[in-house]
Amino acid sequence: MNPHRKVWLPRISALAPLVAAACFSALLLTGCGEKKTAAPSAPAVEVANVAVKDVPIVREWVGTTDGLVNAKINAQVQGYLIKQNYKEGSQVKKGQVLFEIDPRPFQAALEQAKGQLAINEGQLYTAKANLEKIRPLAAVNAVSKKDLDDAIGREASAKAAVQAGKASVRKSEIDLSFTKITSPIDGIAGISKAQLGDLVGNPGGPELTTVSTVDPIKVFIPLSEQEYMHLTRTAEARGVSSQEGANLELVLADGKVFPHKGRLFFADRQVDERTGTIKIATLFPNPGNILRPGQFAKIRALIETQKGALLVPQRAVNELQGRFQVAVVSPDNQVDFRWVKVGERAGPLWVIDEGLKAGERVIVEGIQKVKAGMPVTAKLYQEAPAGAPASPTGKQER
């Protein structure tokens, strides 16, 4: 064997792994450089079809209950309160005595007025008798004309005094009757604002209590000028009076619907300039007096039924600076953003007045992942059942 071969063979064997590694690296780099980037997949979105159906238009307003009649009970005469004849919060009848004022000063004033009337009537009798005696004498010139005139004047003055005395007696009788303070209406009497022994009847003082008629009961709601005009014109178009039909629902503070339906009662005479609203009174039957003045409740009313309305889920509509936009998916799964004009809301749906056609598909979930003209993978949106648990973050993806 050649001695030089013996020297180089071990060296070549040692370099072989390094050469192989270098070649592999070169091949790997060459292959990576030639590999092409895969195109991104179309994002998945959930879509809903634009539905067509008749939609009942329901409006809600926050209202405040008030008595049909609220009578403030005040003392008509000044005196000391000695009796309270009713149970606070109970039903009272018209004419029922609620309070009594000490009547003794008024009884004394009545007796004094009667005594003065008796004096006046005696003076009138004397004046008449004198006049009857003087008239025949004056006819034969036995007395002067002045004497006759004086007698006539005294009789006239006596008549006036008797008339004034009768008026004084009548006033004293009225004042005495005012010591028994009665209810002017049937209703529920409130808490007394005066205690026994209080001096009541001072000018400008607080009322003793209030009695309210609560069956039926009024519920006041504020309507904007636009709502008021719309409702008025709708009623005129239908030929329906605002006094006809009990079609209002009352939703109580606990979320339950009051079992009796109400109706429109009247509208206030003017619009409040500060708020731009007009106060509307509605009337509800209230058997058992369950509702009381001062409660807050919602009034719900079916305004009209919109025929053939186009509906999409509210989640599909985005508001941008007062304008509304939806993302429409074309038949070839391309995204197109479109401005729309929205109408009334119907539960989780929104009526679209302009901008969409029946059967078109709008993106409900995943709208933030798409751009105009982008292809998407669309699947049908399923509304989450009521009461479904929220996501761990408490947010829902759009």
Buried (B, 14 or more C-beta within 10 A) or exposed (E): EEEEEEEEEEEEEEEEEEEEEEEEEEEEEEEEEEEEEEEEEBBEBBBBBBBBEEBEBBBEBEBBBBBBBBBEBEBBBBBBBBBBEBEEEEBBEEEBBBBBBBBEBBBEBBEEBBEBBEEBBEBBEEBBEBBEEBEEEBEEEEBEEEBBEBBBEBBEBBBEBBEEBBEBBEEBBEBBBBBBBBBEBBBBBBEBBBEEEBEBBEEEBEBBBBBBBBBBBBBBBBBBEEBBEBBEEEBEEEEEEBEEEBBBBBBBEEEEEBEBBBBBBEBBEEBEEEEEBBBBBBBBBBEEBBBBBEBEBBBBBEBBEBEEBBBBBBBBBBEEEEEBBBBBBEEEBBBEBBEBEBBBBBEEBBBBEEBBEEEBBBBBBBBEBBEEEBBBEBEEBEEEEEEEEEEEEEEEEE
